[in-house]
Amino acid sequence: MNKTIPNSFRSGPDDRGRFGQFGGRFVAETLMPLILEVEAAYEAAKIDPSFDKEWRRLLKDYVGRPSPLWFAERMTTHLRKNAPEGMGAKVYFKRDELNHTGAHKINAVLGQILLAKRMGKTRIIAETGAGQHGVATATACALMDLPCVVYMGAVDVERQKPNVFRMKLLGAEVIPATSGSATLKDAMNEALRDWVANVSDTYYCIGTVAGPHPYPQMVRDFQSVIGVEARAQMLEAEGRLPDVLVAAIGGGSNAMGLFHPFLDDPEVAMVGVEAAGHGLDTDQHAAAISRGRPGVLHGNLTYLLQTTQGQITEAHSISAGLDYPGVGPEHSWLAELGRVSYVAATDNEALDAFQICSRLEGIIPALEPAHALAEVIKRAPTMAADQIILMNLCGRGDKDIFAVAEHLGVSL
C-alpha cells in the first residue's frame, strides 16, 4: 500500500481527511466512533507486514493479479484510418475486467473485509450500483464466512438482474432501495442508516473513493495496485511511461487506482470521463465535476449535482455504476488543481464504443469503461503515432448485455 509523500500530488489527505477543501467527515454523531475505529484499524493494518502479505496473496492466487496490459492493435489501426498522416496514438488497455468477479472492485473489497475481520466485525453491509461492488463483497464474504447485506437501488436491481442473481447465489441478502431515484445514491443512504442502527457488529464496505475519511484514502490505496502494475508493465512493454491515462469516473475508484501512482509524473496527462447521459446541457447526466459545485453528501465535501438551494439533483447514466450525483473528494481536488482533466461521454457515445471494442478487440467491456473508451476514440487520432494512451478497462460487459440489447432494440 502507498505511503504518503510530502509536497506531492500523492501526499493527501491531511490529518483531518481533507484534500484541500474537499473530503472530511460529515457524519451523524452516532457514527463518529465507528469512523474513528475504522481509521485507527486501517492505520495499524498499513504498517503490519502480515496484513499486506495476506492481501497480496489473495490478489495473486484468488483474484488473478497482476491483470494484463494489452496493446489494442486493431483499435489503434482503426483509429489511425481517419487520422492525419503520422497521427493516431498507440492504445493500451489495463485489463482489470479479467479479475475474479469481473471488475476492479474486488481489489479494495478484499482489503476491507480483511480489515473488518481484524476489527472483530461479524456482519458486512455494502451499497452497489452496477452490482460489481455488491458481487465482489458477496464473494469475499462467502470466502471468509461472513453474512453480507447489499443495498441496491430498485432501478438498478431491474437493469442489473444477472448481478443480483450472482449476489444471491453467493449467499448475500439484496435489499432494494426504493426512495429518491432508487439508484446508487439511495442505496448508499440505506446502507448508512443500517450502519447507524447496527454499530456494534457491522462493518460498512464502501465501494468507491467517497464517503467519510478514511474511506476515500483507504479505497484509493487498495485500488492503486492497478496503477503500480500498469507503470511497471508499461516500462517493460515500451520502455517509458504513457502520455495519457484515461478512466471512467462515477465515484472514481478505478480512476484513482490508475492515476495515483502517476500523479507526480508531469509528463503523464490524465483524463477522467464522467457520464454525460443525454447531454451536459440537459438535466439527464451524472457529470458532477463538469456541471456540479461543492457540497456535502455521504459524509464528505465534494463536487455534487445540486440545485441553487443545495438540494441534490438526480443523476442519469445508461451505466448503473456511473449513475451517482457526486464524485470522490480527491477527484474534486485534482480537478481544482488542474492535475487531472475531466470530460464527459454521452450514453450514445458509450454504446458506440461498447460495440466497437467488442468487434475490434474481442473484448465486451462494461458500460462504465465504455465511457472512457469513447474519450480514447476521440483523443487518440489527435495524438502523434509515437504517443501512448492507456485506458483502464475496469469491468467486463456480461452484466450489461441485457441493457445494451434493450437500448439497441434487440430482443433476447
N, C-alpha and C positions, 0 to 999 in steps of 0.2 A: 504493500500500500504506500501511497505517496506521502512524503513528509513535506510540510510547508517550507517555502524558501523565502527569506526576507527580500524585499524590494523586487518582487517579480509579479507577473500576472498569475502565478501559481501560489501566491502566499496566503490568499484568503481562505476562510473567513477570519475576522478578528475574534477576540475572546468573547464578544457579545453575539457571535454568529452572523456578523454583518459583512457583506461585500459592498464596500462603500455605504450608501444609504439603504441598500437592499438586504433582505433576509430577516434575521432576528427571530424572536419568539413572541408571538401574539396568540396566547392560548388561555383557556379557562384556568382559573386558579387551581382547580382540581387536578389538572393535567401537569402543572409545572413540576411537581416532584417526580413524575414519571419521565418527563423530558430530561430533567437533570440526571436521573438514574441512567437513562439511555446514553447520555453524553459521557458520564463517568465510566460506564461499562465499555463504550467504544474507545475512549482514550486509553484504557487499560489494555484492551484487546490489541490495539495498534502496535503496542510495544512488546507483545507476547509472541515470541517466535513460534510457539506451538499452535496458536490460533491461525497465524498466517500459513503455517505449513499444512494444516488441515484444510483450510480454504483452497489453497493451491492444489492440493491433492484431489479435491472434489472437482475443481475446474478441469484438471487434466484427465482424470480417469472416469468421471461421471458426465461432465459437460462436453468434453472432447476438445478442449483448448490446447494449443492455440488454434483459432479459426484461420482458414487460409486467406492469403492475399491473392486476388485473381485479376490478371490482366484481361480486361474485356475487349479482346481484339476485334471481334465482329462489330461491337458497339462503336469502337474507335474508328474503324473503317467506314461505317455507316455515317457517322457524324462528320467525317472529313469530306464526304462526297459533295456536300453543298457549301463547304468552307473555301475561302480563297486559297490559292496555292501556298503551301508552306504553313498552313494553319490547321488546327484540329489537335487538341491535346490528347495524350495517351490517357485512357480511362482505366482506373483500377477500382475494384470493389474489395472492401474488407467484409468477408462473408460471415457475419455473425448470425445469419439465418441458419447456418449449419449447426449451431449449438443444439444440445438436447433441449427440447421444448420449443425450438424454432425461432428464438429471438434472443436479444441481448439481456433480457430481464433476469434470467437465471443467475447471471454473474453476481448481482447485488443481493438477490434473494438468498442465495446460499450463505453469503456473508452475514446477512441479518438474522437468518434462522440459527446459525451457529452462535451469534451474539445472544439471541433470545434464550437458547439453552444454557449459555454461560450465566445469564441473569436469573435462571431458575423459573422462567416463564413456561407455563404448561398449555397455553392456548394462543393461537395465532389468528389475527384478522388482517385483511388486506382489502384494498379497493382495486378495481380494474376497469379499463375502458374497452380496448380491443380484446381483452381476455388473456393476453400473453403474460402479463404480470400475475394474473389470477392462476393461470395454468402453472407458471413457474413456482408460485407459492404453494399451490396444492401438491406439486411434485416434490418439493423439498420437505413438506410436512409429512407426506407419505413415506419418504425415505427415512425421516427422523422420528416417525411415530408420534406426531403431534396433531391434535384436532385443528381444523382450518375452516374459517368462515370468510367467504369472499363477497363483498358488496359490489354490485354491478348495476349500472343504470338499466331500467327496464327496456329502453330503446336499444341499448347495446346487447342486452340479453337476446333480443329478437334478431338483430342483424349479425350476431356472432354465435349462432347456435352450435357450430362444431366445438368451439372453445368451452361453451357452457357444459356440453356433454363430457368433454375431456376432464374438466374440473370435478364433475360429479363422479366419473369413473375413478378418479384419483382419491375420492373419499371426502372432498370438500363440500360444505354446505354453501350454496349460491343463493344470496338474498337480493332480489331486485329492488332497486331504489326507484320509487315512483314519484318523488317530489320534483319540483322545478322542471328542468328539461329532461329528466330521467336519463342523464348521461354521466360522464366521469366526475364532474364537479359534485353531483348529487350523491354519487357512490362514496366519494371521499367524505362528504358531510356525514353520511350514515356511519361510516367507519369511525370517525372521530367521536360520534355520540356513543357508539358501542364502547370505545376505549374509556371514556369518562365513566361509564356505568360498570366497567369491569377492570378497575385499575390494578387489582392485586395480582391476578394471574395471567393477564393478557399482554402480548406484545403486538404492536401495530407495525406491520411490514409495509412501508410506503414504497411505491413502485417507481418514483421519479425523483429528480433533484429539487423537489419542492417540499413544502411543509415547514414546521418549526425547526430551528437548529437543534440537534446536529444533522438532521436528515439530508439537507442539500449537500453538505460536505461528505457525509458518510456514503451516500449512494454514488456520488461522483468518484470518490476514492475507489470503491469497489469496481465501478464501471471503467475506470482508467486503464484497466488491463487491456481494453480494446486498443487504445492509443499507444500504449507501451509496446504491444505486439506489432502494431502497424508500423511504428517507427523502425523497429529492428528489421521487419520484413521488407520495407521499402529500401532501406540501406542495402540489404542483401540483393534485392532484385535490380535496383537501378543505381546503387552507389551514392544516392543522395536522397534528400527529403522531398516530398511532393510540393508542388507550387500552390495547390489549393486543396483544402479539405471541405467536403460538403456532407451535411447530415440534416435529417428532418428534425423539426422542433415541435413537440407537444408540450409536455413538462420540460423535456430536454435531456433525459439521462443518456440516451445513446450518443447525442451530440457532445455533451460534456465528457463522456468517456473517451471519445475520439480526440476532441480538441485539447483537453487539459495537458497531456504530456508535450504538446507542441506550442503552448502559449508563449513560451519565451524564445521561440524561433521566429524572428521578424520576417524571414524570407517566406514563411508559410502563411498564406492567406486562409481565412476560414469563413465559411458561409453557412448559416443556419436557415433552413427553409420551413417557414410556417405554412399553415393551411389557409389558402385564400378562398376556399369554398366556392361560392358562386361569384366571387369578385370582391376586392377590397373596398370598392365603392358601394357595396350593398351592406346589409346587416346580417348576411349569411356567410360568415367566415370565422376563423379561430386565430387571427393574427394579432396576438396580444402586444407584441413589440412594435409591429408596423402600424397598428391602429389603436393601441391602448395607452394608458397612462398609469403612473404609480398608484397603488392602493394595497389594502391588506386582504388576503384571502388564505384560508387554511394555514394560519399560523405564521405567515411571512409577508413582508412588504416586497412587492414586485410589480411588474407591468401587468395590467389587467384590462379586459374589456369591460367598460362600465359607463353608466350614464353620467351626465353632468352633475347629478345629485349623488353619485357614488354607488348606485345600485349595480350589482354585477349583471351584465347582459349575457344572453345565451350565445354560446359558440356553435358554429356549424362546420363540419367537415364530412366528406364521404368516408374518411378514415376515423374509426372509433377511437383510435389511440391518439389522435391529434385534436380531438373534439373537446378542448379544455379552454376556458376563458383567461387563463393565466400562463405563466412560464416560470421556470426555476429562477431564483433571485440572482444566481451567478451569471446567467444569461443577460438579465437586465443590466447588471454591472458592466459586463463585457460590451454590451451594445452602447451604453453611455460613454465608455472609454474609447469606442471605435475599434477595439481589437478584433471583434468579430462583426461581420456584416450580416444583416438579417433581411431576407427577401421572402416572397410567398409564391406558392403554386396553387392553381385552382383545381377543383375536382376533376375537370375535363383534362387538364394537363397531366394530372396524376394517372388518370385512366389510360391516356395515350402512352405514357411512359411504362405503365404496368404491362401493356400489350407488347410494346417494342422490346422490352427486356426479355419477356417470355420467348419471343420469336427469334431474337438475335443471339441470346446467350443461353437459352435453355434453362433459365432461372425464373421461376414465378415469384416475384417479390411481394411482400406485404404492401398494402396501400400506403403505409407510413413512409417507408423508404422510396416508394414510387414518387412521392413529392420531391425528395432530394434528387432523384434521377431526372425529374422534369427540369430542375435547375442545371444539372450536368448537360442535358441535351441542349439547353440554351447557351451555356457558358463555354463548353469545350470547343465549339467551332470558332470562337473569338480568341482563342489562345494559340500560341505557336505550337508547331508539331513536336518540338522538343520539350514541351512542358508537360507536367503530370497533374492530373486531377484525381483525387482519391475520395470515394464516397463510401459511407458506412451503410452497407446493405443489412440493416439491423433486424430484419424479420422476413420470414417466408410467407407466401401468399395463400397457403392452404385454407386459412381461416376466412379469406376474403372472396373465394371463388363464387359463392352464392350471391354476395352483394354485388360483385362485378357483373355477374351474369344478368342480374336484375337491371342494373344500370344500362347494360348493352342490349337489353330486350331479348335475351336468350332464355328460353325455358329449359330447365334442367329436369 
